[in-house]
């Protein structure tokens, strides 16, 4: 951003394309425990892909939340490695509507 504003020397990095987001889903757990994420913010997902798991205090996996959308990406992860309770949001998943070529978004691009 600072390079794009001329605050730092050099050319700013320019992405080849933008991912277009659709509706967001707040994925919530149905069991309490500790949430361990298997994905990171920005990762692409497909339907049925595990996003993490909830373990109880004995170390047993009690829930494995999965992506409910055909094509999506991880918008955010809430409370990784922290206690979660029944009904707590564990991730925000954003549906992927497609991609757009970034070339036309930049002057001289």
C-alpha positions in Angstrom: 0.0 0.0 0.0 2.8 2.4 0.9 4.5 1.8 -2.5 1.2 2.4 -4.3 0.8 5.7 -2.5 4.4 6.7 -3.3 5.5 6.6 0.4 8.1 3.9 -0.3 10.3 3.4 -3.4 9.6 0.7 -6.0 6.6 -0.7 -7.7 3.7 -2.1 -5.6 3.0 -5.9 -6.0 0.1 -6.4 -8.4 -2.1 -9.5 -8.2 -2.9 -11.4 -11.4 -6.5 -11.7 -10.4 -9.1 -11.0 -7.7 -11.2 -13.6 -6.0 -14.9 -12.5 -5.9 -16.7 -13.3 -2.7 -20.4 -14.2 -2.3 -22.4 -14.8 0.8 -20.6 -15.5 4.1 -21.3 -18.4 6.4 -20.5 -18.3 10.1 -19.6 -21.9 10.9 -20.5 -22.7 14.5 -19.6 -25.7 16.6 -22.2 -27.8 18.3 -19.9 -29.2 21.0 -17.6 -27.4 23.5 -13.9 -27.9 23.8 -10.7 -26.5 22.3 -10.7 -25.6 18.6 -7.8 -26.6 16.4 -7.8 -25.0 12.9 -6.7 -27.1 9.9 -6.9 -24.1 7.5 -5.7 -20.5 7.5 -7.4 -17.2 6.6 -7.5 -16.9 2.8 -7.3 -20.7 2.1 -9.6 -22.1 -0.6 -12.1 -24.7 0.5 -14.5 -27.2 -1.2 -17.7 -28.8 0.2 -17.0 -31.3 2.9 -13.4 -30.2 3.6 -12.6 -30.2 7.3 -11.8 -26.7 8.6 -10.6 -27.9 12.0 -11.7 -30.0 14.9 -12.9 -29.6 18.5 -11.3 -31.7 21.2 -12.5 -32.2 24.7 -10.2 -31.9 27.7 -9.3 -35.6 27.4 -7.9 -35.0 23.9 -10.8 -36.8 22.1 -12.0 -35.2 18.9 -15.7 -34.5 19.5 -16.5 -32.5 16.4 -15.0 -31.8 12.9 -16.7 -28.8 11.3 -16.7 -29.0 7.5 -17.2 -26.5 4.6 -20.9 -26.4 3.7 -20.3 -24.6 0.3 -19.2 -26.0 -3.1 -16.4 -23.4 -3.5 -15.3 -21.0 -0.8 -12.4 -19.4 1.1 -11.7 -18.8 4.8 -12.5 -15.2 5.7 -11.5 -15.6 9.4 -10.8 -18.0 12.1 -12.1 -17.3 15.6 -10.5 -18.5 18.8 -7.9 -21.0 17.5 -6.5 -23.1 20.4 -8.9 -21.4 22.7 -12.0 -22.8 24.5 -15.2 -22.8 22.4 -18.7 -23.5 23.6 -21.7 -25.0 22.0 -22.9 -22.4 19.4 -19.6 -20.5 19.2 -18.4 -19.4 15.7 -15.2 -21.1 14.7 -14.7 -19.8 11.2 -16.2 -17.4 8.7 -16.4 -19.0 5.2 -17.0 -16.9 2.1 -18.5 -18.4 -1.0 -16.4 -17.9 -4.2 -18.4 -16.3 -7.0 -15.4 -16.5 -9.4 -12.3 -14.5 -10.3 -11.7 -11.3 -12.1 -8.6 -10.3 -14.1 -6.7 -7.6 -12.1 -5.1 -6.0 -15.2 -7.9 -3.6 -15.9 -8.1 -2.5 -12.3 -4.8 -0.7 -12.4 -3.8 2.4 -14.4 -1.3 1.3 -16.9 -1.9 -2.3 -15.8 
